[in-house]
């Protein structure tokens, strides 16, 4: 049986993942409105991945005999000062999610809950990838995004992601 504190943390994580999907959809919409279809596509794909993460945790809780509670999801920021700002916001958000996942792992370790530690291990690996991708995107924008040719190249590259 999963500890109450741990099940509550996992339940909160479902809602954080759902918020992530909202945030990335809002960023996708922002870029679409700016005519940057590649950036829009990249964040739309990210939004879908975040939903997958939420439902993966939801399923785990159900398997552990816990009925997940879906809370109200706050509206994300949908407007930004410039084209770089959403990239930085996404990177900062990924660091926040990583911190949250790490806290769940720490709590599972404290409860000697090896099954949950193993489950959360997948998310730890996933967050390493998510943070790297978000950081790389900021770096690439800083290198290439200041020129229209560089922005076009980066937008085209991001449009290939499915």
Long-range contacts (C-beta under 8 A, 24 or more apart in sequence): 1-64, 1-65, 2-61, 2-64, 2-65, 2-66, 2-113, 2-116, 3-107, 3-111, 3-113, 5-107, 5-111, 6-104, 6-107, 6-108, 6-111, 6-113, 6-116, 7-61, 7-64, 7-66, 9-103, 9-104, 9-107, 10-57, 10-60, 10-61, 10-66, 10-104, 10-116, 11-61, 11-66, 11-68, 11-69, 12-100, 13-57, 13-100, 13-101, 13-104, 14-54, 14-57, 14-58, 14-61, 14-68, 14-70, 15-54, 15-70, 15-71, 15-73, 16-97, 16-100, 17-50, 17-51, 17-53, 17-54, 17-57, 17-97, 18-50, 18-51, 18-54, 18-70, 18-73, 19-73, 19-74, 19-76, 20-46, 20-47, 20-50, 20-53, 20-93, 20-97, 21-47, 21-48, 21-50, 21-51, 21-54, 22-47, 22-73, 22-74, 22-75, 22-76, 23-76, 23-77, 23-89, 23-90, 23-93, 24-50, 24-90, 26-76, 26-77, 26-78, 27-86, 27-89, 27-90, 29-78, 30-78, 30-79, 30-80, 30-86, 31-83, 31-86, 34-83, 36-83, 36-151, 36-155, 37-155, 37-159, 38-154, 38-155, 38-156, 38-157, 38-158, 38-159, 38-160, 39-83, 39-154, 39-155, 39-158, 41-158, 41-159, 41-161, 42-137, 42-158, 42-159, 42-161, 43-86, 43-90, 45-161, 45-162, 46-90, 53-123, 53-126, 60-116, 60-119, 64-116, 83-141, 83-145, 83-151, 84-138, 84-141, 84-142, 84-145, 87-134, 87-137, 87-138, 87-141, 88-138, 90-134, 90-137, 91-131, 91-134, 91-135, 91-137, 91-138, 93-134, 94-127, 94-130, 94-131, 94-134, 95-131, 97-127, 97-130, 98-127, 98-128, 98-130, 98-131, 101-127
